[in-house]
Amino acid sequence: MAAGRLPDRVSARPATAVAVGSPSDEHLRSVADRLDQSSLAIFDAATISDKRFILRTGCLQLGDLRLSAEEPARGWLRRLAPPDWQRGVVLESHEAAVKTAWLALLVSITRTCGVRWLTELDALVSAENKLVQSAAATELGLATPETIVTNDPAELKEAFPEEFVVKPLGPGHFYEGDDALVVYSTVLRHDAPGLETLGAAPFIAQRKLKAERHLRVVTVRDRLWVASIEGADWPLDWREAAGAHSAFVPTEPPAEVAEGSLALAGRLSLGYSSQDWLLCDDGCFVVDVNPAGQWLFLPEPIAGSAATAIATWLGSRSP
């Protein structure tokens, strides 16, 4: 620990807004640039040590700003740490213990310093689970693809006699050496190579839907914006095609999508969400909810409006 006297608590100014994420993250910057920088605290597990800090019960002093339960601020959890932070750390190594300690500090701050979060940490973590998302949608009466998780090929064939969609139940990206890889949703048949290793890791199998349009729905509290691309023009998982990100156009959604996406965000306690829906000839289906997903690839006015909505909420002092 570096030597030197930490500043007195009284010399620090109260932060009125907090953004947890990397200062270099373009999504965080798009929100931060709309706020008063002098009272905005920005940090994550990788950068909190760049300034002197001290965490007392209910109070964090970070440089010349403080967070305190006595002076509640509003906050946004973009990411606790960059996706590639301390990549390659070996489980149970000294480096892993250090990494865990920094993350434990971040978690402690989110829960003890009186910050009112746009999305609470527990809600964010819970909503990242695709089966939790599906259960919440079903409780609301929203249509979702028929889904099964099994290590029994016979059960899989009974549920989906022909082809079906496979997607990861866990993380959808990983590193292999220096290469960052993404696991996309894939259409398989029962004679596909690799299905004999069904039990190696649990995955989600779903009924294949024929999308007329892919919708990306962005919600910030009680507001939403929707953009779409034509289903026939892009792969089942449109992220596979580089051009898809720039092909989205602002769209007026069906009422069931508008109402359903806000209800789903509310059920999952998400102040912000990016959701993927499919418009099919047999209805509207919600297929994914990302509680910290990207939105800046969407066209204006959506990209700017969503960033402004987050910043406006962070900067508000109303109850």
Secondary structure, 3 states (H helix, E strand, C coil): CCCCCCCCHHHCEECCEEEECCCCCHHHHHHHCCCCHHHEEEECCCCHHHCCEEEECCEEEECCEEEECCECCEEEECCCCCCCCCCCCCCCCHHHHHHHHHHHHHHHHHHHCCCEECCCHHHHHHHCCHHHHHHHHHHCCCCCCCEECCCCHHHHHHHCCCCEEEEECCCCEEEECCEEEECCCEEECCCCCCHHHHHHCCEEEECCCCEEEEEEEEEECCEEEEEEEEHHHCCCCHHHCHHHHHCCEECCCCHHHHHHHHHHHHHCCCCEEEEEEEEECCEEEEEEEECCCCCCCCCCCHHHHHHHHHHHHHHCCCC
